[in-house]
Amino acid sequence: MNYGWLFAPALLWHAGAALSAESPAPETARLWRELEPAWDVVADKIVKLVGEEWQRRMIDLAYAAVAANVCGGLALKGDDFQKAFAVFEDDPLRAMSEPDRKQREQHLLIHYGTCTGLLTAEALLTRDEFCAQAMSLSASGAGAAAYWGERPGPR
């Protein structure tokens, strides 16, 4: 199943913006095309593991973490961020045998790490655009913005 259309333009998707008639900058478009096969593979694996609804949650969590790390002015709300992972500890997971549960948890961590890595690549290669989109998303309060709070001041 091809999910590249969902992930390749991750910056726009997370900002909640519709794809406009304007083309992205050539460098950004090239980057998306290069990363699309990787997004397709990881997206398919996540959907098979947790379904499409929780796939979006995982991407939001990864995006929130990367943007808080790469962009100034954003910080994770630690408790909300950690609590958001509880959704993956669903009834089917609790009903699994210990070895199966550990295997599923390991796959969740691997896929989360892969999403974080792909988003980090996008963020570092197109930092200005990535951070502008993250700040726009933060102002909207949608998606990954649920996991951002005020950056603590100096002590």
N, C-alpha and C positions, 0 to 999 in steps of 0.2 A: 504494500500500500504506500502511496507517495504522499508524504506530509510536508514536503519541501515548501509548498505554497504557504504553509502555516508558519514555518520556522525561518526560512531564508531571510525574509525581511523582519527579523525579530525586533529590530529597533522600532519600526512603525507599529507592529502588532502590539507591543507592550505599551506603547503610548496610546493605544486605542484609536489610532487614526485609520481612516479608510485609505486604501491605496489610491492616491490621486492620479490624475492624468499626467502629472509631471513625472518625469523619470528621475530616479535617484542619481546622485553624482556618479560619474563613470567609475571612479575608484570603489565607491560603496557597492555599486551594482556588480562589479567584478568580484569583489569579496563575497557577496551573497552567493553568486554562482559557484564560486570555489568551495564554499562551506555547505552548500545545499545537499550534496550527497551524504555528508556526515550527519546533518540534521535529519535527513530522511531515515537513515538507519537507526539513530537513537530514538527518534519519534515513534517509529514502528515498534521498537522494543518496549518503550514506556507504555504505549497504548495496550499492547498485549499483556503487560504486567499489571497495570492499574486502571486502564480505561482512559477515555479521552478527557473526562472531567478532571480527574486527578493528574492527568498529564499537564493540563494548564496550570494547576497548583504547583507542580514541581518546577515548571518553567518560570513561574512568577517568583518562587523562592530563590531559584538560581539567579534570576535577573536582579532581584533585590540585593542579594549578596554581592554580586559583581559590581553593580552600580555604586553601592555603598563603599566598596573598596577602591574603585577607580575614579569616581567623581567626587569632587569636593562638595560639601554642603549636605550630604546624605549620610545617615547613620541607621543601622538596623535597630529596630525595637526588639531587643534580645528575647524577651518573654513571648511576644507575639510570634516572632520568627520560629522559636522552638516549638511553641504550641501548634503551629500550622503543620508541622510534620506528623502530629498525632493522627491526622486523617488517614495516613497510610497504615496505621495500626488498626485496621478494620476487623469486623467479625470473621471474615474468611481467614485472615492472618492468625487471629487468636485460635481458630479451630484447627490450624495446621499442626502437624507433629513438629517437635523441636528442630529436627534437621531441615524440614521443609521451610519452617519459619525463618531459620537462620539463612537459608539459601535465598529466600525472597528478600529479606532485609539486605543481604549483600548485593543483590541485583539492584535494589532501590538506590543504595549508596553509589554503586558504580554508575548508574544512569544519571543520578543527580550530579555526580562529579563530571561526567561527560558534558552535560548541559552547561555546567559552570565553566568548563574549559572552553567550549565553543563560544559562549558569550564573552568570556575574557578575551578570546582572540578578536572577536568583533569589536569589543570595547577598546582594546589597545590599538587596533589598526585604524579605527575611525573614532578616536576618543572624543573630539569636539562634537560630532554629530550624535554619538552615543549618549554623551552626558547631557546635551541639549534635550534629547528625547526623554532621558530619565528625569530631568528637572521638570519638563512639561508633564510627565506622568505623575510626578510627586505633587504638583499643583492640582492635578485633577482628582487625586485620591483613589484612582482606580488601579486594579491589578496589583502589581508588585508594590505599589505605594502603600498598601496596607501594612507593610512590614518596615516602613521607614518612620523615624521619629526625628526629634531635634538632635543635632550633633552636640554632644556635651562640650562645654567650654573648657578652657584651660583651668587646671587646679592650682 
